[in-house]
Amino acid sequence: MDYTNNQIAGVLALSLVVGGCGGGSSSSGDDEDGVIDVPLPLAPVVVAGSIGIEANTRVDGDTADRLILTRSPLTEPQPLPVSFILAGYVSLDEDSRGTSDPFDDFPKDPEDSFRVPLVPGELVSLRTFLDDADGPAVTLELQRLDGAAVSSQTTDPVNNLFSASVSLPATENPGDYLVAVFPGPLDPRPARYVLEKTAGAQSAALNLDWPEHAFVPGRAIVTMSDSAGQQMAASSQLAGQAIRALGHQHWLMAMPASRMSTPSASGQDTLDWIDNLRQQPGVTSAVPDYIMSAQGPLDQPLYPKQWHYDLINLPAAWQLAAGGGSDVKVAVMDTGLFRDASGWHPDLAPNVVSPIPDGADFVSAEFDNDGTGGRDNDPRDPGNAAGDNVFHGTHVAGTVAASATTLLGGTGVAFGSELLPVRVLGEGGTGSSTDLIDAIRWVGGSIPVKADIINLSLGGLPEITALQDAITEAVSNGVIVVAAAGNQASSLSAYPAAAQGVFAVSAVDGGGNISSYSNFGPWIDLAAPGGDIRRDANLDGLADLVISASASLGVEGFEPDYAGLQGTSMAAPHVAGVFALMKSIKPDLNTVRLATWLADGRLTTPVPGGRSDALGFGVIDAAKAVLTAIDSPSVTILTASPAVVSLSSETRKSQDIELQVLGDQSQTVTVDPLIASPDWLDVSLSAAPPFSLTVNLNDQLPPGGPVRTTLQVKYTSDIPRELEIPVVAELVTDENVRDAGRHFVLLVNTEPNAQGQLESAAQVSMVAVNGTYQFSFRLDDGRISSFSDAPPGDYYLVAGTDLDNDGIICQAGEACAEYPVTGMREVITIDENTDLTGISMSTSYSRPTISAATPDVLPRPGFTGYKLKTPQPASEIAPKTIGAER
């Protein structure tokens, strides 16, 4: 490509903004942006690294920032893979936002069209975003390849989210279809959107907005040094009032009314007050009194099938522990239990401890919904005053300890255990962290403890020292604590599950795969069935929901019933119930012994490498776990570990399956070597005991989504038996084609500008190459500075897309990365001694929940993104010299 001198001058003005790795290049020619790199004297590189992209990520091919550069909208449907998350831009008109900023212009893009492979039942979901309070009217339409409409929906606000979805009807054939996104005719505003599809499933619930973690305004949990804490009860220091002691030098504090400017500003006033508290002598920690919530959905259908017990080998475990957990008490800290005029839910009533100790309701007045106005002795779940009633605590308790003594027919994992209901969640399944702290100390803070096991199917908290201390005290007194990992599909630590001494449980579907919503990360200990309404991974023709005790509305009010729910809330009580079975056999079982057995692989199905961030040390295997706790079993059966096999061409092409003989080892077991399998799966059986299977994907695995089969292993012990092993496999081809769009990488001033924005001091931009972005910054040493040269100072290192060309990156619906972890940015100092050249970051459209990797992390209310550095006015740039991206 040839350029005139005048054209080169025009391109230079733009290349300082959108050039590959900045103005320090020593070569010339076309870069990835289709512009010329102009040689500049080299200053030292002080910051450099790479940015990886979340799996299945794609970007709309004609976003506003690309249209501004190329003036070339797409004319053909953009092909997408079987699973994807894509961010895009549409606008009915082209215009200016009314300022002189060159980022002000937005181009016209009246429709985006995508070619998507679909099978009946698969769902494509859309979320839209505007900076205004109201959302844009955007239509999502599913079409056949000839353009004939199949289904259509316009974004409608549900729970303050502007969303729409389309599904391929059962009457349609599998194949490629068109998915179109276009703005409504009466809404010309430019809109960002995120389009998402998961192969073989409904779309996942994604966290696409920056979190503003809920907390109780005007309250804080303050930790004092020993000397300062001794005076706290009678002190008026810290410009606050001590409400009550939480133990271990932790105090619940109230903010003076004089510090609250207006009721609407109470949230930010609270954060400012807490920030001030942290600076006071004697204060070692100060955090908000965060609001927790039940870790399950509020509306799911009922399915009378408890597949989740077979998945964890529970029937075999019941044969080994016939008492069902007798003489073990499990405290379920939740919304309470359903009770009507006849008493507790009939499948729970036989196991509810009697009498319930005084003080079992810890819900404070601001969250209470049982009509008593605060804490009392009655842990009854009254249901919600508004919205659907799911009786969350009843459902969780039923998974632990339903007795199956009525015609309702359900049962719990530890059907013979004792159930202690402890109410800590009120209206809408929410409560305060201080209520939870008090409840844990009530159960396990003194000897004798009130329960052997605590189940916490709740979360949404950051790390709180007072909460950790309460848990540590209970564990030291012999209490085993199990908690739900959370439903944000995030790797960031969620509490109380991530607390020390707690068994953090992630959720899996009917195929043993991590559920689409489940949290994951190095803090996960193990997994259990939590269900996934988006999947039928066990091929039973029903959505993978966990069935347990609940209540439904009858003629005379709510009546006992069973319901299907999903969530890590449903996973945790499976583990708590298995631990109860184990403790009934081995009364001295404690957290340390369980943790040791878990790490040794004696409680779960194995995972590659011994553990994974998704499943921890594996999915709980009830039979294997109970056998670990028993000395002299008398039943002989064959089980598979893992019980369900999940294979992928990208992550796991082969799986070894151990066929374990459980029970009486003196019994001879013979296995039929003939095992039928589909063409895409190779299966081999070991010739002699100990028996094992090896399954391998071969080149005949069909593309286009997950495929499933069931291996049938026939064997004989005392009688002929059959073992079924479900296998799920998928061909993945996502490795090097991930693309989150043109990324601006910024060194951002840590102090806001006059408009309250965090603004770029140095920036570069680039497109993805082989699924990654590479960037570097040089020190501004006074020679020839450019957009990519950083003056000495303190900065945040961030990156993201500007899909709507408004000069702000990292808005909802745009990709974002922050150093070192998105949502937990840290200040870096740039000077002549700086050498940060091995940085690795990750970018995605999703947003983290508040992490507790540092105890001082606070919510980020009102955050809207990072302001780009203003380039030369567009009128000074020769548009014809800008080449199309390659």
Backbone hydrogen bonds, N-H to C=O, Kabsch-Sander energy under -0.5 kcal/mol:
donor,donor_aa,acceptor,acceptor_aa,energy
8,I,4,T,-2.4
9,A,5,N,-2.0
10,G,6,N,-1.9
11,V,7,Q,-2.6
12,L,8,I,-2.3
13,A,9,A,-1.2
14,L,10,G,-0.9
14,L,11,V,-0.5
15,S,11,V,-3.0
16,L,12,L,-1.4
17,V,14,L,-2.1
18,V,14,L,-2.2
19,G,15,S,-2.0
25,S,22,G,-0.8
31,D,35,V,-2.0
34,G,31,D,-2.0
37,D,29,G,-1.4
40,L,25,S,-1.1
46,V,777,F,-2.4
47,V,777,F,-1.5
48,A,836,L,-2.8
49,G,775,F,-2.1
50,S,839,I,-2.2
51,I,773,Y,-2.4
52,G,841,M,-2.9
53,I,771,G,-0.7
54,E,843,T,-1.7
57,T,54,E,-1.5
58,R,85,I,-2.4
60,D,87,A,-2.8
63,T,60,D,-0.7
64,A,803,L,-2.2
65,D,803,L,-0.7
67,L,63,T,-2.6
68,I,64,A,-2.4
69,L,65,D,-1.0
70,T,66,R,-3.0
71,R,67,L,-2.3
78,Q,113,S,-2.7
80,L,115,R,-2.4
84,F,197,K,-2.5
85,I,56,N,-2.1
86,L,195,L,-3.3
87,A,58,R,-1.3
88,G,193,Y,-2.6
90,V,191,A,-2.0
91,S,109,D,-2.2
93,D,188,P,-1.0
95,D,106,F,-1.9
97,R,104,D,-0.9
104,D,101,D,-2.5
105,D,102,P,-0.5
106,F,95,D,-2.7
109,D,91,S,-2.4
112,D,181,V,-2.6
114,F,179,V,-2.2
115,R,78,Q,-2.2
116,V,114,F,-0.7
116,V,177,Y,-3.3
118,L,175,G,-3.2
121,G,168,L,-3.1
122,E,119,V,-2.2
123,L,201,A,-1.1
124,V,166,V,-2.9
125,S,196,E,-2.6
126,L,164,A,-3.1
127,R,194,V,-2.1
128,T,162,F,-2.3
129,F,192,R,-2.6
138,V,136,P,-1.0
139,T,182,F,-3.2
140,L,153,Q,-3.1
141,E,180,A,-2.6
142,L,151,S,-3.3
143,Q,178,L,-3.2
144,R,148,A,-2.9
147,G,144,R,-2.4
150,V,142,L,-3.8
151,S,142,L,-1.5
153,Q,140,L,-2.5
155,T,138,V,-2.9
156,D,163,S,-2.2
158,V,161,L,-2.7
161,L,158,V,-1.5
162,F,128,T,-0.5
163,S,156,D,-1.3
163,S,161,L,-0.9
164,A,126,L,-1.9
166,V,124,V,-2.3
168,L,122,E,-1.7
172,E,169,P,-1.6
175,G,118,L,-2.6
177,Y,116,V,-2.6
178,L,143,Q,-2.6
179,V,114,F,-2.9
180,A,141,E,-3.0
180,A,178,L,-0.5
181,V,112,D,-2.8
182,F,139,T,-2.0
184,G,137,A,-3.2
187,D,184,G,-1.6
191,A,90,V,-2.7
192,R,129,F,-1.8
193,Y,88,G,-1.9
194,V,127,R,-2.5
195,L,86,L,-3.4
196,E,125,S,-2.4
197,K,84,F,-2.6
201,A,198,T,-1.8
202,Q,534,R,-1.4
206,L,204,A,-0.8
208,L,206,L,-1.0
216,V,289,D,-2.3
219,R,216,V,-1.4
220,A,253,M,-1.9
221,I,287,V,-3.1
222,V,220,A,-0.7
222,V,251,W,-3.0
223,T,285,S,-3.0
224,M,222,V,-0.5
224,M,249,Q,-2.4
225,S,282,G,-2.7
229,G,225,S,-3.0
230,Q,226,D,-1.4
231,Q,228,A,-1.1
232,M,229,G,-1.0
234,A,231,Q,-0.7
235,S,232,M,-1.9
240,G,237,Q,-1.1
241,Q,254,A,-2.1
243,I,241,Q,-0.5
243,I,252,L,-3.4
244,R,252,L,-1.0
246,L,250,H,-3.2
247,G,250,H,-0.7
250,H,247,G,-1.3
251,W,222,V,-2.7
252,L,244,R,-2.6
253,M,220,A,-3.3
253,M,251,W,-0.6
254,A,241,Q,-2.7
255,M,218,G,-2.8
259,R,256,P,-1.7
260,M,257,A,-1.4
261,S,259,R,-0.7
265,A,262,T,-0.9
266,S,263,P,-1.3
269,D,265,A,-2.5
270,T,266,S,-2.2
271,L,267,G,-1.8
272,D,268,Q,-2.6
273,W,269,D,-2.5
274,I,270,T,-2.6
275,D,271,L,-2.4
276,N,272,D,-1.9
277,L,273,W,-2.4
278,R,274,I,-1.9
279,Q,276,N,-1.2
280,Q,277,L,-1.8
283,V,280,Q,-1.6
284,T,223,T,-2.9
284,T,282,G,-0.6
285,S,223,T,-1.5
287,V,221,I,-2.0
289,D,219,R,-0.9
290,Y,288,P,-1.5
291,I,214,A,-2.0
292,M,290,Y,-0.5
292,M,431,G,-2.7
293,S,459,G,-1.6
294,A,429,G,-2.0
295,Q,457,S,-1.3
296,G,294,A,-1.0
305,K,303,Y,-2.0
307,W,305,K,-1.0
309,Y,306,Q,-1.3
310,D,306,Q,-0.6
310,D,307,W,-0.5
311,L,307,W,-1.6
312,I,308,H,-0.7
313,N,310,D,-1.9
314,L,309,Y,-2.6
317,A,313,N,-1.5
318,W,314,L,-2.5
319,Q,315,P,-1.3
320,L,316,A,-1.2
321,A,317,A,-1.9
324,G,321,A,-2.0
328,V,325,G,-1.3
330,V,418,E,-2.9
331,A,329,K,-0.5
331,A,453,I,-3.4
332,V,330,V,-0.6
332,V,420,L,-1.9
333,M,331,A,-0.8
333,M,455,N,-2.1
334,D,332,V,-0.8
334,D,422,V,-2.1
337,L,379,P,-2.0
340,D,343,G,-2.2
343,G,340,D,-1.6
345,H,338,F,-1.6
348,L,345,H,-2.3
349,A,345,H,-2.7
351,N,348,L,-1.9
352,V,348,L,-0.9
352,V,349,A,-0.9
353,V,419,L,-2.5
360,A,357,P,-0.7
361,D,376,D,-2.0
362,F,360,A,-0.7
362,F,423,R,-3.4
367,F,364,S,-1.8
368,D,364,S,-1.0
368,D,365,A,-0.6
376,D,361,D,-1.1
381,D,337,L,-3.3
390,V,388,D,-0.6
395,H,391,F,-2.2
396,V,392,H,-2.4
397,A,393,G,-2.6
398,G,394,T,-2.3
399,T,395,H,-1.6
400,V,396,V,-1.5
401,A,397,A,-3.2
402,A,398,G,-2.0
403,S,347,D,-3.5
409,G,406,T,-1.2
412,G,402,A,-2.3
413,V,399,T,-3.2
414,A,400,V,-2.8
415,F,412,G,-0.7
415,F,413,V,-0.7
416,G,324,G,-3.1
417,S,324,G,-0.7
417,S,414,A,-2.0
418,E,328,V,-3.1
419,L,351,N,-3.5
420,L,330,V,-2.8
420,L,418,E,-0.5
422,V,332,V,-2.4
423,R,360,A,-2.6
424,V,334,D,-2.8
424,V,422,V,-0.7
425,L,334,D,-2.1
426,G,430,T,-3.5
427,E,367,F,-2.5
429,G,426,G,-2.3
430,T,427,E,-0.8
431,G,292,M,-1.6
433,S,290,Y,-1.7
436,L,432,S,-1.5
437,I,433,S,-2.3
438,D,434,T,-2.2
439,A,435,D,-2.0
440,I,436,L,-2.5
441,R,437,I,-2.1
442,W,438,D,-1.9
443,V,439,A,-2.0
444,G,440,I,-2.9
445,G,441,R,-1.9
450,K,443,V,-2.7
451,A,443,V,-0.5
452,D,329,K,-1.8
453,I,329,K,-1.8
454,I,480,I,-2.9
455,N,331,A,-3.0
456,L,454,I,-0.5
456,L,482,V,-2.7
457,S,333,M,-0.5
457,S,455,N,-0.6
458,L,456,L,-1.3
459,G,293,S,-1.8
461,L,495,Y,-2.1
468,Q,464,I,-2.3
469,D,465,T,-2.5
470,A,466,A,-1.8
471,I,467,L,-2.2
472,T,468,Q,-2.9
473,E,469,D,-2.2
474,A,470,A,-1.9
475,V,471,I,-2.8
476,S,472,T,-2.3
477,N,473,E,-1.0
478,G,475,V,-1.9
479,V,474,A,-2.3
480,I,452,D,-2.5
481,V,501,G,-0.6
482,V,454,I,-2.8
483,A,503,F,-2.5
484,A,456,L,-2.4
485,A,505,V,-2.5
489,A,517,Y,-2.4
495,Y,461,L,-2.6
498,A,494,A,-2.1
499,A,496,P,-1.8
502,V,499,A,-1.6
503,F,481,V,-2.5
504,A,502,V,-0.9
505,V,483,A,-2.3
506,S,504,A,-0.5
506,S,526,L,-2.0
508,V,528,A,-1.7
509,D,513,N,-2.5
512,G,509,D,-1.9
515,S,507,A,-2.5
518,S,515,S,-0.9
519,N,486,G,-2.3
520,F,490,S,-2.3
521,G,613,D,-2.9
524,I,521,G,-1.8
525,D,504,A,-1.9
526,L,504,A,-1.9
527,A,618,G,-2.3
528,A,506,S,-1.8
530,G,508,V,-2.2
531,G,508,V,-2.0
532,D,544,D,-3.9
535,R,532,D,-2.2
539,L,536,D,-1.5
544,D,532,D,-1.1
544,D,535,R,-2.4
545,L,543,A,-1.8
546,V,565,L,-3.0
547,I,545,L,-0.5
548,S,563,A,-2.1
550,S,561,D,-3.2
552,S,559,E,-2.5
554,G,552,S,-0.5
554,G,557,G,-3.2
557,G,554,G,-1.0
559,E,552,S,-3.3
561,D,550,S,-2.4
563,A,548,S,-2.6
564,G,301,P,-0.6
565,L,546,V,-2.3
565,L,563,A,-0.5
567,G,530,G,-1.7
569,S,295,Q,-2.2
570,M,567,G,-1.3
571,A,567,G,-0.9
572,A,568,T,-2.3
574,H,570,M,-0.5
574,H,571,A,-1.0
575,V,571,A,-1.2
576,A,572,A,-2.4
577,G,573,P,-2.4
578,V,574,H,-2.0
579,F,575,V,-2.7
580,A,576,A,-1.6
581,L,577,G,-2.1
582,M,578,V,-2.3
583,K,579,F,-2.6
584,S,580,A,-1.9
585,I,581,L,-0.8
585,I,582,M,-0.7
586,K,582,M,-2.6
589,L,586,K,-2.1
594,L,590,N,-2.3
595,A,591,T,-2.8
596,T,592,V,-2.0
597,W,593,R,-2.6
598,L,594,L,-2.7
599,A,595,A,-2.3
600,D,596,T,-1.6
601,G,598,L,-1.6
602,R,597,W,-2.6
605,T,619,V,-2.3
610,G,607,V,-2.3
611,R,608,P,-0.6
612,S,616,G,-2.6
616,G,612,S,-2.0
617,F,525,D,-3.0
618,G,615,L,-2.3
620,I,527,A,-2.8
621,D,603,L,-2.6
622,A,312,I,-2.7
622,A,620,I,-0.6
623,A,312,I,-0.6
625,A,621,D,-2.8
626,V,622,A,-2.8
627,L,623,A,-2.4
628,T,624,K,-1.5
629,A,625,A,-1.0
629,A,626,V,-0.7
630,I,626,V,-0.7
630,I,627,L,-0.7
637,I,635,V,-0.5
637,I,662,L,-2.3
639,T,660,Q,-2.5
641,S,658,E,-2.0
645,V,726,P,-2.7
647,L,728,V,-3.4
648,S,652,R,-3.6
649,S,730,E,-2.2
652,R,648,S,-1.0
655,Q,695,V,-2.3
657,I,693,L,-3.6
658,E,641,S,-2.5
658,E,656,D,-0.5
659,L,657,I,-0.5
659,L,691,F,-1.8
660,Q,639,T,-2.6
660,Q,658,E,-0.9
662,L,637,I,-2.9
662,L,660,Q,-0.7
664,D,635,V,-0.5
665,Q,663,G,-0.7
667,Q,664,D,-1.2
670,T,716,T,-2.3
672,D,714,K,-3.2
675,I,673,P,-0.8
681,L,678,P,-1.5
682,D,696,N,-2.7
684,S,694,T,-2.0
686,S,692,S,-2.5
693,L,657,I,-3.1
694,T,684,S,-2.2
695,V,655,Q,-2.5
696,N,682,D,-2.2
697,L,653,K,-2.7
698,N,680,W,-1.6
701,L,698,N,-1.4
707,V,729,A,-2.9
709,T,727,V,-2.2
711,L,725,I,-2.6
713,V,711,L,-0.6
713,V,723,L,-3.4
714,K,712,Q,-0.6
715,Y,721,R,-2.2
716,T,670,T,-2.7
717,S,719,I,-1.7
721,R,715,Y,-3.6
723,L,713,V,-3.2
725,I,711,L,-2.7
727,V,709,T,-3.0
728,V,645,V,-2.8
729,A,707,V,-2.7
730,E,647,L,-1.0
732,V,730,E,-0.7
737,V,734,D,-0.8
739,D,57,T,-1.9
743,H,766,M,-2.6
744,F,800,G,-3.0
745,V,743,H,-0.5
745,V,764,V,-3.2
746,L,744,F,-0.5
746,L,798,V,-3.2
747,L,762,A,-2.6
748,V,746,L,-0.6
748,V,796,Y,-3.2
749,N,759,E,-2.5
750,T,794,D,-0.7
753,N,757,Q,-3.0
756,G,753,N,-2.3
758,L,865,G,-0.5
759,E,757,Q,-0.7
760,S,867,K,-2.5
761,A,747,L,-3.3
762,A,747,L,-1.2
763,Q,787,F,-2.9
764,V,745,V,-2.0
765,S,19,G,-1.4
766,M,743,H,-1.8
769,V,772,T,-2.9
772,T,769,V,-1.2
773,Y,51,I,-1.9
775,F,49,G,-2.3
777,F,47,V,-3.2
778,R,788,S,-1.5
779,L,44,P,-2.6
780,D,790,A,-2.5
781,D,779,L,-1.3
785,S,783,R,-0.6
789,D,786,S,-1.6
790,A,778,R,-3.1
793,G,830,I,-2.0
795,Y,828,I,-2.7
796,Y,748,V,-2.2
797,L,826,E,-0.5
798,V,746,L,-2.2
798,V,796,Y,-0.6
799,A,817,A,-2.6
800,G,744,F,-1.9
801,T,815,A,-1.5
805,N,802,D,-1.5
809,I,866,Y,-2.4
810,C,801,T,-0.9
810,C,815,A,-0.6
813,G,208,L,-0.7
814,E,811,Q,-2.4
816,C,844,S,-1.7
817,A,799,A,-2.8
819,Y,797,L,-2.4
824,M,821,V,-2.8
826,E,819,Y,-2.1
828,I,795,Y,-2.9
830,I,793,G,-3.4
831,D,829,T,-0.6
834,T,831,D,-1.7
836,L,46,V,-3.2
837,T,835,D,-0.6
839,I,48,A,-2.0
841,M,50,S,-2.3
843,T,52,G,-2.5
844,S,816,C,-1.2
847,R,207,N,-3.5
857,V,854,T,-1.3
860,R,211,P,-0.9
863,F,860,R,-1.4
866,Y,809,I,-1.9
867,K,758,L,-2.6
868,L,807,G,-3.1
872,Q,13,A,-0.6
876,E,873,P,-1.7
877,I,874,A,-1.7
881,T,878,A,-1.7
882,I,879,P,-1.8
883,G,34,G,-1.6
883,G,881,T,-0.7
886,R,32,E,-0.7
